[in-house]
Every structure is written in C-alpha cells, then in structure tokens.
Amino acid sequence: MLLRSRCAVAVLAAVVGSFAVAGTASAEQVTVPDADASSSPSDILSVSADHAPKRVYVRISVADVDAASLGSDVAQVFYDTRKARPGPEYGVHIPVDGGASGEDCAVYRMRHWRMRGFVGRCAVSFDQGADVISTDVGRKALGHPHRVRVGVRTEHQVSGEETVDWLIGRHRFTTWLGHA
C-alpha cells in the first residue's frame, strides 16, 4: 500500500512538473476566419497569429498563392502594440511574386496606417501547396511588446483592376495577444 502511494505521488509530481515546464514556454495564439469571400487569388481565408516569447508569427491563408504571384499582389501585416495610440505601430509589406521560402522583408514603423521608417528585417515564406504566406518577426523589431494584435490586408492588381481584402474589416485587428 505504501509503495503504491509513493508511486502515485511520484507520477503526480512528474505530471505537474511537465505542465509547469510547458507553461513557461507558452504563447498566446488566435486564428480568425475571414467571412467576406471574393474571386481574387489573394482573398484572405483566415489568419493565425502567435505571440511567442521571442517572435510574433503570422500565417495568412489565401485563395491561391500561385495565381496571386502572377499579378502584382501584395500582403501587408500590421502590428498594433499600444492600445492608447490608434492604428498600428509597425508593419510588413510583402510582395507576393512567387518568392521563395526564407526570403526576408522589412519591418517598418507606422504612423496613421502609413509606413514611415525601417526598423528591422523579418522572414517571409510562401507555401504554394497550402496557399499560405507566413511571416516571422522578432519581438525586438516590434519594441518588445507585452501584447500585440494583428491586422492583415491583401491587394490584387491585374490589368488596372484592383481588389483589396482586409481581415475582419478595414483597419481592424485580431484580439490582443500576450506572451509568456
């Protein structure tokens, strides 16, 4: 009986310890579906954001990355880090030109939804099979925010026709995400 209770205590301690270790490396994540569908290949289907301890990852699912790369399509990710100040503080401008994975893009400081000054680099990857554009921005480039929310805009241009899609709505963001 005593041996069984000691084993139970040891198993319980191991389980609790594993949760404690996993909790210290956690991050807040959100996935937001985009309800308004269009015929544009760069139509946003959903966006996932992950505010990890050292990086902010954004994954944009679009209708067709291959077709988007044939036009002059652009994806923009906006990072809001200060609730008291309207609009995003940082942004990334991603040309969707069939770029290869591992390509890097610039992170810009923003004011009134316009990109102002270069602050750093970020990684961008394109998964044509899954129709996904992913960004990976270091928290240092975003001023080490305690929380962040993300807005996404895509633009598709062919033969002078332009289609713009915003996640959720124009100048709107996901919920606030903290980090561990």
C-alpha positions as CSV (number, residue, x, y, z in Angstrom):
1,M,0.0,0.0,0.0
2,L,2.8,2.4,1.0
3,L,4.7,1.6,-2.3
4,R,1.5,2.3,-4.4
5,S,1.0,5.7,-2.8
6,R,4.7,6.6,-3.2
7,C,4.4,5.6,-6.9
8,A,1.2,7.7,-7.2
9,V,3.0,10.7,-5.7
10,A,6.0,10.3,-8.0
11,V,3.7,10.1,-11.1
12,L,1.7,13.1,-9.9
13,A,4.9,15.1,-9.3
14,A,6.2,14.2,-12.8
15,V,2.9,15.2,-14.5
16,V,2.6,18.5,-12.6
17,G,6.3,19.3,-13.3
18,S,5.8,18.7,-17.0
19,F,2.9,21.1,-17.1
20,A,4.9,23.7,-15.2
21,V,7.8,23.5,-17.7
22,A,5.4,23.6,-20.7
23,G,3.6,26.6,-19.2
24,T,6.8,28.7,-19.1
25,A,7.3,28.4,-22.9
26,S,3.7,29.0,-23.9
27,A,2.4,31.8,-26.1
28,E,-1.0,33.3,-26.9
29,Q,-2.4,32.3,-30.3
30,V,-5.5,33.2,-32.3
31,T,-7.0,32.1,-35.6
32,V,-9.5,34.3,-37.3
33,P,-11.6,33.3,-40.3
34,D,-12.4,35.9,-42.9
35,A,-16.1,35.8,-43.8
36,D,-16.1,38.0,-47.0
37,A,-15.2,35.9,-50.0
38,S,-14.1,37.3,-53.3
39,S,-12.8,35.9,-56.6
40,S,-9.3,37.4,-56.0
41,P,-6.5,34.8,-55.7
42,S,-5.2,36.9,-52.7
43,D,-8.6,36.7,-50.9
44,I,-7.9,36.2,-47.2
45,L,-9.4,32.9,-46.0
46,S,-8.0,33.0,-42.4
47,V,-5.2,34.4,-40.4
48,S,-3.4,32.8,-37.4
49,A,-1.2,34.8,-35.1
50,D,1.2,33.5,-32.4
51,H,2.8,35.9,-29.9
52,A,5.7,33.7,-28.8
53,P,8.4,34.7,-26.2
54,K,10.9,35.9,-28.8
55,R,8.9,36.2,-32.1
56,V,5.4,37.1,-33.5
57,Y,4.4,34.6,-36.2
58,V,1.6,35.4,-38.6
59,R,0.2,32.8,-41.1
60,I,-2.1,34.1,-43.8
61,S,-4.2,31.6,-45.7
62,V,-5.2,33.0,-49.1
63,A,-7.3,31.6,-52.0
64,D,-4.4,30.9,-54.4
65,V,-0.8,31.9,-53.8
66,D,0.3,30.7,-57.3
67,A,-2.3,32.8,-59.1
68,A,-1.6,35.8,-56.8
69,S,2.1,35.7,-57.8
70,L,1.1,36.2,-61.5
71,G,-0.3,39.7,-60.7
72,S,1.2,42.5,-58.7
73,D,-0.2,41.2,-55.4
74,V,0.8,42.5,-52.0
75,A,0.1,41.3,-48.5
76,Q,0.5,43.7,-45.6
77,V,0.7,42.7,-41.9
78,F,0.0,45.4,-39.3
79,Y,1.1,45.1,-35.7
80,D,-0.7,47.2,-33.0
81,T,1.4,47.2,-29.8
82,R,0.0,50.3,-27.9
83,K,-3.7,50.4,-27.1
84,A,-3.7,54.1,-26.3
85,R,-2.4,55.0,-29.8
86,P,-4.8,54.4,-32.7
87,G,-3.6,52.3,-35.6
88,P,-0.6,50.1,-35.9
89,E,2.9,51.0,-34.7
90,Y,4.7,48.5,-37.1
91,G,4.0,46.9,-40.5
92,V,5.4,44.5,-43.0
93,H,4.9,44.9,-46.8
94,I,5.1,41.5,-48.6
95,P,5.2,41.4,-52.4
96,V,3.5,38.1,-53.5
97,D,5.6,37.5,-56.5
98,G,6.2,33.8,-56.1
99,G,9.1,34.4,-53.8
100,A,11.0,31.5,-52.2
101,S,10.8,30.5,-48.6
102,G,13.3,32.1,-46.4
103,E,13.1,35.4,-48.2
104,D,13.3,38.4,-45.9
105,C,11.2,41.6,-45.8
106,A,11.5,44.8,-44.0
107,V,9.7,45.8,-40.8
108,Y,8.6,49.5,-40.8
109,R,7.5,51.9,-38.1
110,M,4.0,53.1,-39.0
111,R,2.0,56.3,-38.4
112,H,-1.6,56.8,-39.5
113,W,-1.5,53.5,-41.3
114,R,1.4,54.6,-43.5
115,M,4.9,53.1,-43.4
116,R,7.5,55.6,-42.2
117,G,10.9,54.2,-41.2
118,F,12.8,51.0,-41.4
119,V,13.3,49.2,-38.1
120,G,14.4,45.7,-38.9
121,R,14.1,42.6,-41.0
122,C,11.7,39.6,-40.8
123,A,11.5,36.2,-42.5
124,V,8.7,35.5,-45.0
125,S,7.8,32.2,-46.6
126,F,5.4,31.1,-49.2
127,D,3.8,27.6,-49.2
128,Q,2.2,27.3,-52.6
129,G,0.7,23.9,-51.9
130,A,-1.2,25.1,-48.8
131,D,-1.7,28.6,-50.2
132,V,-0.1,30.2,-47.1
133,I,2.1,33.3,-46.6
134,S,3.9,33.3,-43.3
135,T,5.9,36.0,-41.5
136,D,8.2,35.7,-38.5
137,V,9.1,39.0,-36.8
138,G,11.3,39.2,-33.8
139,R,9.8,41.0,-30.8
140,K,12.8,43.2,-30.7
141,A,11.8,44.8,-34.1
142,L,8.4,45.5,-32.6
143,G,9.8,47.2,-29.4
144,H,9.4,44.1,-27.2
145,P,5.6,44.5,-26.7
146,H,3.8,42.8,-23.8
147,R,0.9,42.3,-26.1
148,V,0.1,42.7,-29.7
149,R,-2.8,42.5,-32.1
150,V,-2.6,41.9,-35.9
151,G,-4.4,43.3,-38.9
152,V,-3.9,42.0,-42.5
153,R,-4.6,43.5,-45.9
154,T,-4.1,42.0,-49.3
155,E,-4.3,43.6,-52.7
156,H,-4.6,42.0,-56.1
157,Q,-4.0,44.0,-59.3
158,V,-4.4,42.7,-62.8
159,S,-4.9,44.9,-65.9
160,G,-5.7,48.0,-63.9
161,E,-8.3,46.3,-61.8
162,E,-7.7,46.3,-58.0
163,T,-9.3,44.1,-55.4
164,V,-8.5,44.8,-51.7
165,D,-9.3,42.4,-48.8
166,W,-9.0,43.2,-45.1
167,L,-9.1,40.6,-42.4
168,I,-12.3,41.3,-40.3
169,G,-12.7,44.7,-41.9
170,R,-10.8,47.9,-42.9
171,H,-8.3,49.0,-40.2
172,R,-9.4,46.2,-37.8
173,F,-7.3,43.8,-35.7
174,T,-7.4,40.4,-34.0
175,T,-7.9,40.3,-30.3
176,W,-4.9,41.3,-28.0
177,L,-2.3,38.5,-27.6
178,G,0.0,38.5,-24.6
179,H,3.2,36.5,-24.4
180,A,4.7,34.2,-21.8
